[in-house]
Structure formats: structure tokens, C-alpha cells
Amino acid sequence: MIHGGAGVIERAQLSVEQEQGIRADLDAALDAGHAVLSRAGSALDAVEAAVRVLEDSPRFNAGKGAVFDAEGRHELDASLMEGHSGRAGAVAGVTTIRNPVSLARAVMEHSPHVLLIGAGAEAFADSRGEIVRVPNTWFDTEHRRGEWQQAQAREREDAAAGENLKGKYFGTVGAVALDAQGRIAAATSTGGMTNKRWGRVGDSPLIGAGTWADARIGVSGTGWGEFFIRCAVAHDIAARVAYRGDSLQVAADAVIMDTVPALGGDGGAIALDADGNIAMPFNTAGMYRGWIRPDGSRGTAIFRD
Ligand code: ASP
């Protein structure tokens, strides 16, 4: 399963070409992940492969096409987790890493740490030949620059506009996968929220908030990150299944439709369990998402219907 972010996605604002492009990129990401799983590859390889496709697409807020922060730059966050081993890796506030999800994986596999930030993460990247660095402007797109300029204009008119970020985020990406050996992995990657203060870190690189995988459940979230952190969204979904015996759908719905909105936040998540059940709740107008079920049936969707 993959997502390309939740938010106020207006049907009327989305042209036919844009929608086709988004669905094509979601399909390409599904194909990349599924190709790994079909050749008996690992869930971890599958989520990394799927997220890399979405990071390289300018249509999503991760890697190329990431949102601009208040300084007009990009600061990227990513994480991934492997369920059966409980291993995890993450990076936050990186500015020159083309595929942050792969650096998160390198942190997991080649350092004793879980989360590296900023310049330290980039120095670590240089010790890994496979990690590609690019100038920060490489992530620029005119579309995101326009969104950023609008956000800045809104804040100039009304200082409080920067405080209510409900629905004002789009395009964070994530993937969860279950492989033929029953192993689960989850990954999330983002540019964060438009016009965010530099140094701001959201939920996406935080294990248990934006990303979680264990032996039974995998979750990747998208939404107003401050609330996803405060609700420990990804872990809470898994914990409800583990401790209360809730079904995946009941657990995911409770956290996304009740817990997060009760605090004033919003967003969505994709989740799967070891039996191949999937859930994709969101409390926003839309969430870009795609799935391939164990029986091979597949789909992509944006809105509720
Ligand atoms: N959760 C992300 C963040 O707060 C934003 C998003 O999901 O679009 O950084």
C-alpha cells in the first residue's frame, strides 16, 4: 500500500491531466514495490522502492517537489521500520539528500543509531557511496514555490494564518508492505509543511508517530504532523490491535477519525496487518493512495468514492 498525502484536495482544483499524472505515479510506485514482492523480495526493499519513486516524482511533497520552508528552502524528513526485527532508521532536516528514505535505511543498517539530523546526517551520507546528494534547489518546483508564496502572503495579511494548518499540507508519501515470508515494513518521506519554520520536524521521521511496523502491523501516516506526534498515531493503531484485540480497521478508524480530530488535528494513514487486511482512513477531503491486495487486485484513489 502507498499514500501520496492527505489534505484539502479539491476535486474542482484538480485537472484531468493532474489527476492522470498523480495516478500514473502512484501506479509506478505500486509497480516498483510489487516487483520486489513478486520476486520474493523483502517488505523492506519493497517500501523503499515504492517511496523512492514517489520521492523522485515532482507531484508529491517528498524529495523532488518537496514544499518550501519559511526560508525558501527544503528540509526533508524520512523514516522506515522493519516489523519482524523491530529495527528502524530515520533522518530529519536534511537538505541535500535526493532520496531521504534510502538514507534512513542506511542509518538503520550501517549506524548504531535510529535518527540522524541535518548536517550530521549529510556527513553520514557521504560515508555511504549509494546515497546521492543534490543541491537544495534540485527539489524546487514552480508549483510548490507558488504554494509557498501564497502561504507567506496569507501570513502577512493575518499573522494567525500560520497557526491553523488544518488541511494545509499535501503530498507526503509513504508505503507499507507484507512480503511472502510474512514480514512487514513501513516507510514515510516528506518535505514537511509549507512555510514551516526552519528546524521544524514533523511526525514523518518519528518512529511511532508517522511510521510504525511490528510483527503484526505496518502503518504510515500523513497529516498535520504536530498532532500525529502528540497522538503517537502509528504506534497507537498497532497498540489497539495488540492490546485491545481491535481489528485493523477499527483501530485505524479510532485513531484517525476520533483521537486526532479530538485534539484539533487532521490527516490520514495507510495500514496493513499480517493477514493481508488493509485500512486507509482519512478525515480530510482526500488522500492520494494505492494498494495491491494479496489476491493481486489493485487500485488507486484520491477522494472518498
Ligand atoms: N505529516 C507531515 C508533516 O507534518 C505532512 C504531511 O503529511 O503532508 O511533516
Boltz pocket constraint, residues with backbone or C-beta under 6 A from the ligand:
constraints:
  - pocket:
      binder: B
      contacts: [[A, 5], [A, 6], [A, 61], [A, 169], [A, 170], [A, 171], [A, 172], [A, 190], [A, 191], [A, 192], [A, 193], [A, 201], [A, 202], [A, 203], [A, 204], [A, 210], [A, 221], [A, 222], [A, 223], [A, 224], [A, 225], [A, 226], [A, 228]]
      max_distance: 6.0
